[in-house]
Amino acid sequence: MLPSPVAHENRLIWIKTIKKSDQVATYSLDQFHVFAAVVDCGGFAAAARKLGRAQSAVTYAIRGLEEQTGLILFDRSHYRPQLTDAGRALLPRARRLLDELEDFQQQADGFAHGVEAALSIVVNNFTDPAPVIRALDAMRQVFPSVRVRIAQKPFGEDIDMLRAGEAQLGVIAAIAPLGSEFESRFISEQSLVAVAAPSHALAAMEAPIGVAALRRHLQVVWTRAIGRAELDDLGVHALDSWRVTELDMKLRLIREGVGWGSLPAHLVQDDLANGRLRELQVESWEGRDRMPSFPPSVVRVAKAVLGPAARFLMETLPAAR
């Protein structure tokens, strides 16, 4: 027999009796499903219609849950059943259980169809992350159970992660041929832009700005690691330069007028639009009449076996530019 909602002392005694019995109540997920349905639909009859069941079956499920908990979950004295304090407190827990069940089922279904549990991606820190984010969002709609890990790495370290199997896919700003070891698909062309703060002397010069003028002003240069010579002199025109390992720090220094430098176009487009930076129209860059560009591609080790989510991402990324 259910305890009366007004017989407070009897209800406490009844709960204590259940605890002393050392019996663990056995709940069914269906009970929690019905519990949430009654709340969402605003009543037993509406929940029964939604679930395609007889109203008596819905009532029976709720009564069973109340008997097992020793609590009144709904106040039935109103036209529509209303949650009691206990019902309101337990409802979020019931919903979490149902969410966990749905997640469990999605992962189980994914494994049954060969979907990987997790996907690791390495993204070169010079590439525009916007296409990557769009493609990942599209993948999440199709494979919601796949957990994603993203690493941002500089030139060289991105390829090293792929070779070591630490990442299944890479979004690589290729500056040299990758060779037959890798399979790649072009995403979009991206270029570097030479910039300076509006207060900088170079920003006031007429275009095109010659190499001799660039040499006279401090240049902020990105380097893979302090103290390592690789790539250190690539794109360096000034006699005096500061070296930084993070593009964000390079951007901040240039904004403050400390020096000038080149940055990926996607990083400076907002600053150029709002006037915080000025584009420098240079006469030449390392012997060429235009700023260098690098073609980002989605890359995988050719012999590696990709799961469905990774294959989806490989196909989607080139179209997400």
Order of alpha helices (4+ residues) and beta strands (2+ residues): alpha-alpha-alpha-alpha-beta-beta-alpha-beta-alpha-beta-alpha-beta-beta-beta-alpha-beta-beta-alpha-beta-alpha-beta-beta-beta-alpha
